[in-house]
Amino acid sequence: MISLHPIGRSSLSILLFATVLLATTPSRAAPSAPPERIVESRLQPAQAGLFIADANGANERALLPVTGRDYNPAWSPDGGSIVFTSERDGPAQLYRVKPDGTEVEALTHNGAYTDQASFSPDSRRLIYVSTRAAGYANLWTLDLRTRKAARVTKGKGGDFRPSWSPDGRWIAFSSDRGSTLPQAAGRWEHLQIADIYIVHPDGSGLKRLTKHGDFCGSPRWTRDGKRLLAYCMSAQETLNARTSEPGETRLVSIEVGTGATTTLIAGPGEKFAPTPLASGSVGYLRRDGDAAGIFYDQGRPGPKGAIRSASWSNDGSRVVFHKVLDGPPGNWTHLWGKNPKFELVATSMMASFDSAGDRFVGSAPANGSIAGALVIGQSGTGETKPLFMRDGVAALAPQWTPGSNAIVFGIGQFRLFLNHFHNTVHSAADRIDGGAHVAMINSDGTGFQQLTSGSGNDGEPSPSPDGKRIVYRTFGPDGNGLRILNVETKATTTLTTQYDNFPFWSPRGDLIMFVRQIDGDYEIFSINPSGSGLKRLTFSRGNDAHMGWSPDGEWIVFASTRMGFKDEAIYTSAPQPYGELFVMRYDGTHVSQLTDNQWEDGAPAWQPQPGRSPKR
């Protein structure tokens, strides 16, 4: 077994660090190394397109051809242009187009997430959200003539959905800057605690208007500049608002001078993004079921469908909006990433690769669940074929054994993961979750065998490089933590006894990394298979999990919530829209961010490539 001490590691790891993370200039004679490939599961709309219509929904047409993701349009007060966000050239950036769909031009090229633009009253400047400074969602202004950008807000919290006051002196926005990213009751997903703020365009005069503790968002100024319209909900409802569960919000009016809040529209349904119109009426969106679309406070309907943002012409007669649309299957889709030394690919499931990197195994939907059956997929195309399914139970978190002849996985109810957020954990007994066991099956679908038994919840298995042992996590009457199973003798030894999960055995065999619940968050640890050398690798705000080893055991890819929300979560329809991917050394050093968007990135897997096998 190789020592944990860096001196015991191959000097090739230093070369990998230099070429992959620091991107230092190579020798002219040296060939450029191909990028490392990481495959992930990203929750994002297949397509999002811009449409324009009369306010009542008549004469609807596409503003631009729907080929990717164009969203969050804003109509200029002078009526001459529409600014929107697009991912057509990589990361989310701002673009401008005429209302007739002509003269599309890019406004920003900063290589960071840039979104949620709103015009100044004279149509000469924009206020928008960007991560371009420190990776967090802060507010910036853009002069449309000079293209000069200026930062308005700072801090590690997220600022969202800004709106310029009619006199140009103030900007209203929602922000979670006072939030500690608390987890939902009995769950691990973060609640979005956000308040309404105002600030001068130069960044001075920051003031919070709403009481902290729940959520209010998408403020829009009334024509007299004395009030703001917004939508509000309880903190717990912010999880329902981004899942399949029906949520409930209310539309409110906020006095700018006093912060006094009055409810305008309440009752069942997800109502959001209220906008005062020239007629004195209020337009808003509904996201729930058959009622989805644009509505008005007098009960008049507008355009229908999965509309997620809208902006009206200055006289209120027309509206531009974006709709979420179905698109072609994306089971092997190339993604933009922050680090060119890494190639990112999206699949529709959590994937684990065989030793050659030619195939992957994953959990696919079955029996009405999010996942439940095992499938084998082909790298490069994402085409899959069924491997295993059993009525009444689900198969989750599969991993290849050495030699790629068999697959280990968890089999059980897994209702906490697969029951559409109905199940929660309020006691140790709840973690048993109906019970589960570790199982194994040959890669051709034969030879199923259950490896563990009892009344606990065993899952997330990961085999040792020699295939003789399997580490897994357990919750139950016999204790919590990580266990190591001898495949031949079926003997089990205890590795840890705390609330630990997601163990992964290093390709080198010397370390096991896992996630531990600590200080109200989830952090990544490593430990020697003997039980010695416990080390905490991450210390971030939020949760770190969903890890994967590089094939040589030198690097770890993982998902993290440390950068926080980048938008009000109701707009994303993703349970964990704050998830971003990072890589770090096996010892927790040299952390580098790979993704930067408002969607949910998770379940990364490092694909083996020829000539890059583990060094022992």
N, C-alpha and C positions, 0 to 999 in steps of 0.2 A: 504494500500500500504506500502511495506517494505521500510525503509529508505535507501538512497544511502550510508550512512556512514557505514564503515566496522563493527562498533560495532553492528549495526542492523542485520548483517548477521549471519546465523547459524554457530556455531562452527564446524559443519561438513565440512564446506569449508576449514578450516585449516587442517583437517585430509586429505581431498582430495588432497590438495596441497602437503602435506608431502608424501603421498603414490604414487601420480601420477607423479608429476614433479621432486621431489628430490630423489625419489626411495630410501628412507632411509631403513635401515634393520628392517624388521618387527619382532615382538615378535615370539618366537618359537611356541607358542600356537595359534597364530593368523593365520587363513587361508589366503593364498595369493589371493588378489582381481584379478578378470579377467581384462584384459586390456580394456581400453575404445576403442570403435570402431568408427572410422571416415571413412566415405565413400567419395571418391573424383572422379573427372573426370580428368584422366591423358592422355595427348596426347603424345604417343610414338609409335614406330613401333611395330606391332604385333609380328614380328620376324625379326631378322637380322642374316645373316649367312655368313661365310667365304668361299671364293672360290679361286681356283688357276687355271691359264690357261697360255697358250702361249701368248705372247704380242699381237698377232693378234686376240686373242679370241678362237683359236683352242684348243682342248683337255681340255676344261673347266671341272672341277670337284669340288665337295664340299671338302673343307679341313677338316672340322669336321661336324658331324651330326648337322642339324639345328633343335634345340629344344627350343631355347630362343632368346637371343640377344648377339651375338658375333660380334664385329665390330672394326674398326680402326686398321687394321693390319699394322705392320712395319717389313720389311725384313731386317735381319742383313747384314751388309756389307760383312761378311765372308761367307754368304749364309747358315749358319748352323742352324738358327732358325728364327721363326717368333713370335714377341710379339704382343698381341692383348688385347682388352678390353672385358670383359664379365660380365654379371649380373647373371651368373649361381648360385652363392651362396649368392646373396643379392645385396649390392651396387656395382657399377662399380669398378672393380679391374683389375690389369694387370696379364696376363697369358703368358706362353711361350709354343710353340709347334714346333716340327720338320716339315720341309716342306712336309714330307710324311704323316703328320697327327698324328704322334705318340708322346708319351712322353709329354702329356699335364701337366703343372705344374703351380701352382699359384706363382706369384712373390711378390704380396703385400697383406696385410691383415689388413689395417689400419682403416676400418670401415667408410671411407669417400669417396666421389667421387674421382676416380683416373682414368685417361684416357689420350689419345693422345700421346702415347710414340713414341720416335724417338731414334735411336742408335747413340752412339759415333762412330767415324771413325774406332776405333779398336774393335768394337763390345763388349766392356767390360762394358759399362755403358749406362744408359738410361737417357734421359731428358723427363719429362712428366708433366702433369697438375694434381694438387690435391687440394682439399679443406681441407686437414687434419689439418692445423694450425689454421686458423681463420675463416674458412668457405668460403673464397673467392678463386677463381681459380688462384693459383700461380704455379710457376715452381719449380720442384724438380729434383734432380738427384738420381739415384739408381745404386750402384755398384753391378753388377750381381754376383760377387763371394762372397762378404761379406754380401750382402743384406742391406748395410748401406745406408740410405737415407739422403740427405742434401738439405736444402731449398736454392733456388737460388734467387727468387724474393719475394717481399712483397707488401702489399698495398691492398686497398679496391676495386681496379679495377680488371678486369679479364685478365689473360694472356692465350693465346691459341696457338695451333699448332706449337710447337717448332721444330727447326731443327739445328743440329750440323754442324759447318763448317768443311770442309775437313781436316784442320790442327788441329782441336780439340780446338782451342783457343776461339771460339765465338759460341754463340747460338743465332739464329734469331727466332723471334716469333712475333705474332700480339698481341695487347693489347688495351683495352679500358680505360686504367688508367687515361687518360685525359678527359674522357667523364662525363657529368652530366646526362646521360640517358635521352636525350630529347625525347619528344613524336613526333610521325609522324604527318605531317600536317593534321589537322582536325580529328585526331584519338587519342586514349589513349595508343596505343602500343609504346614501346620504340624503337627508332632507335639505331642501333649498330654502333657507331663511333669508329673506330679502326685504329691504325697505326702500322707500322713495326718498331720493335726495335731490337737491338743486345745487348748482355751482355756476360761477361765472365762467365764460369761455376761456379766460386766462388761468383758470384753476383756483381762483380765490373764492372765498365766501361759502365754502362747502357747508351744507346744512341738511340734517335729516328731518323729514316731515312726519313720518309715520312711526308708530310705536314698535319697538323691536320685539321679535319673538315669533312672528308668523311670516306671511309672504304677501307682498303687494308688488305689482310690476306693470311694465309698459305704460308709463305715464304720458299723457298727451294734454297739451295746453288748450284751454278754452279760448275763444277769440278775444276776450277781454284781458287775458293773461292773469286773471285773479284765481283761477282754479285749475286743478289737474284732474283728469279722468284716469282711472286705473282699474285693474282687477285684483282682487284679493282672495286668499284662502287660508285655511289653517296650515301649519307646518306639515302635519301628517298628510294632508291632501296633496302636497306637492309630489309625493310618490305615486298616488293614484293618477294624477294628471299626466304621468308619462308612462303609464302601463295600460293594459287592456281593461282595467277596472274603471267604471264610470266615476268621474269626479264631480265636485260641486264648487263653483266659484261665485263671487258676487262682483258686480260693477259698482264702483264708488266714485264720489266726487270729493276732492281734497282741497280745502282752503289753503292757498299758498302762505298767507300771512300768519295763520294760527295753527295749521295742521289739522283742523277739525275735519272729520270724515263723515260723509253721509252716504248711505247705501242708495243706489239708483235702481238696480235690478238684482234680485236674489232668486233663490230656488234651485231645483235640480239642474244639472247640466254644466258643462265646462264652457263658460263664457269668458272671452279674453280680448285684449287689444281694443278697448273702446276708443273711438275717435270722434271728437266734436266736428260737425259738418256746418257748412255755411247756412243751411236751412234752419239750424237750431236743433236738429235731430242728432242722434248718436248712432254711428255704425260700429258694429263689433262682430267678432267671430265666434262660432260654436264649433267644437271639435268632436262632440259626442254623437256617435251612431248615425242614424238616418237624418238627424237634424244638422249635420255638418254643413257649414257654409257661412255666408254673410247675412247678418240680420240688422234691423234697425229698431230703435226703442219704441216706435209707434206700432211695432208688430209687422211692418212691411218686410218681405223677404228680398234677398239679393241673390247673387250667384251662389250655386250649390256645389258641393263636393268637398274633397279633403283639402280645403284652403287653410293655409298656415300663416299668411300675412297679407295685408291689404293696405293700399294707400289711395286716397281719393284725389281727384282734381280739385283745384282751389274752389270751384263753384259747387262741388259735390255731385255733379251730374254723371261722372264716369269714375270707374275704379280700376286700378291695376292690382293684380294679386298673383300669388304663386300657389300652385296646387301640387300635392304629392301624388305621383303617378306610378303605376306598375311599369316595370321595365324588363328587359331580357335577363335571364338568370345570370348571376355573377358569382359562379363557384370557383373561379380562378381569375380574379380581377387585379390588375396592377394598380397600385396606389402611389400617390405622392408622399414623400417622406422628407424630413428635415436634413438627414444625413445621407449624402449621395453614396457613401460606402455601404449602405444597406438598401436592398431591394425589398419592398413590401408588397405582399400579395394577400388579397382577401379571399376567404372561403366562407361558406355559409354555416360552418360548424367548427367546433374545437378539434384541431387536427393533431395527430401524432405520426411521425414519419418512420418508415422502416430504415434499416441501416444504410441502404443505398440512396435514400431520398427519392426513390421512384414512386412509392405508394404512400398513402396516408390512411389512417383509420380514424373515424370520428363517430359521434353520436348524432343521429338524424331524427327528425320528428316521427313519432309513431303513436298510435292510439290516442290521438288528440293532444299529446304532450309536446312541449318544446323539443324534447329529445327523448329517445327511448330505445331506438334500434341502433345496432352497429352497422356501419357501411365501410367498404374499402374504396378509396378514391385514387385516381390516377393523377400524379403530379403533372402540371402543365396544362391540363384540360379541366380538372375538377370533376370529371365524370365518375360516378359512383355506382357500386353494385351492392346489394344487401349481403350482410354476413351473419347477423344474429338478431332475432327478435323473439320475445316470449310474452304472451298475454299476461297482464296483471302486474308486470314489473318493468322497470326501465334499466337500460344498460348505459353507464355513464363513465366518463374519464378513461377511455382505453389507452393503453400504452403497449408498444411492441416489446417483445422479449428479445434478447440478443440472438442474432441469426435470423430474426424476422420470420420465424416459423410459427409463432404463437402470439397471442394478445392477452394481456391481463386487464381486467376492468372491474368496476363495481356493479352489482346487480341488486336492486331494491326498489323502494317506492320513490325516494328522493323528492318528496313533495315540496320541501323547502326550495328546491331549484326549479321544479317542473310544474307546480300547481298554480301558476299564474298569481303568485304573491299572496295566496290565501293562507298559507302556513307560516307561523311565526315561532320564535324561540323566546320563551319567558322563564324557562326553568331548565335544569339539566336534563330532565326527562324528555323535554321537547326536542332535544338534539338527536334523540334516537330516531325520530322521524319515520316510524314504521319498520325500522330495521333494514340492514343491508349487509351484503357479504362480498368478499373478493372472489372473482371467478377467473377462469382461463379458458381459451378456446383456440384451436389451431387456425391458422390464417386462411385455410380453405373451408372453414365453417364446421369442421368435425371436432370430436374429442372434447366437448364441453365438460368442465369439472368445476365444482365449487370448492374453494380452498379454505374458507373460514366458516365458522358456524357460531351459534349462540344468539342471544337476544339483543346484541348491540348493533351499531351502525358502522360497518367497516366499508371503506372506500378509498378512492384516489390512490390505487396501487402503483408502484414504480419499481421495476426490477433492477437488481444489481447488474453491473456490466458482464459478469460471468453467468448470470441467469440462475444462480443457486439460491438467491434470497430475494424477497420482495418486501419493501417498506410500504406501509399503509397507515391510514389514520383510523381511529376508532372513537366512538362516543357510546357510552352505555353503562350498565350496572357494574361491569368489571373495570371501569375507569376510562379516562380520556387519554388522548395523546397518540404518539406514534409507536407502531409495533413493527418488528422485523420477523418475517415468516421464512423458515427454512423450507424450500419447495419440496425437497425429498422426504424429510422426516415429519413435516407439518408442525414442528416445534416453533413456538412463538416466544420472542423476548421483548421486553419493554424498553423502548428507547427514550420516550418522554412521557410525562404525565399531566401536562397542561392542555389548554384548549388550543391544539395545534392541528393544522390541516395542510393539504396540498404538498405532500412530500415528493421530492424528485431526487433520484439517485444520480450523482455526477457520472458522466461517461468515464471518468478516471477511476471511479470507485472509492475515492478518498473522502467525499463529502456527501451529505444529504441536506438539501435546502428545503425549507418549509415555511409556512406562515403561522405566526402566533398572535393571538389576541392579547394586546397589551396597551395599557393607558388609554383605553377607549377606541383604539384603532387596530388595524392588522398590519404587522410588520414582517419582513423577511429575515429569517435566521438560517444559519448553517450549523451542522454538528457532524462529528465523526461517527461512522457506523458503530463504533464501540461505545458511544455515549459521551465521549470526552470532547473538549474543544468547542463548546457551545459559543456561538458568536452572533450578535445582532448586526445585520447588514444595512438596514434602512432605518431612518429616524425622521420620516416625513410627516407633514400635516396631511391627514387622510389615510387611506388604505393602500397598501402595496400587496399584490397577489398575482395569480395567473402567470407563473414563471415558466421558463424553459431554459435548458442548458444549450450552449453552443456545442457542436460535435466534439470539440477538443477539451471541453470542461473548463475553459478559461473564462468564459463570459456567461452572463445571465441576462436574458430578456424578460421583462416583467411589465405588468400593467399597474398604473398608479393613478390615484386621484389627487395627487399633490398640487396640480395646477388649478384645481377647482373648476367650477362651472364657467362656461364661456357665453352662455345665453340663458334666458329663462327656459327652464326644462320643458315646459308645455309645448314649445315649438319643435322639439327634437323627436318626440315619441320614442325615446330610448330610456330604458330603466336607469342606466348609469352613464349619462352623457359626458361626464367629467373624465372618463377613462382615457389615458394616454399611454403609449408604449415608451419604455426606456431600456437601455442596456447599461450594465455595470460589470466590473471585474468580479471574479468569484469571491473576493474579499470585501465587496461593497464599495470599492473606490472607482474613480473615473466614470461617473454617471453621465450618460448622454441621452437627450430626448430625441425620439424618432418621429413621433406624430404630433400634430398641432391642429386640432379641429374641434368642432362642437358636437361631434358624434360620439359613439361609444366604441372604443378600441379595447379589445381584450383577447384572452386565450391565445397568446402568441406561441409559435413553435418554430424552432430554428431548423431549416431544412438541410440535411447533410448534402454535400456536393463532392464530386470525384476529387481525390487527392487531398481531402481535408479530414481524414479520419482521426480519431483521438490519439494523442501521443502519450505513450506510457513509458 
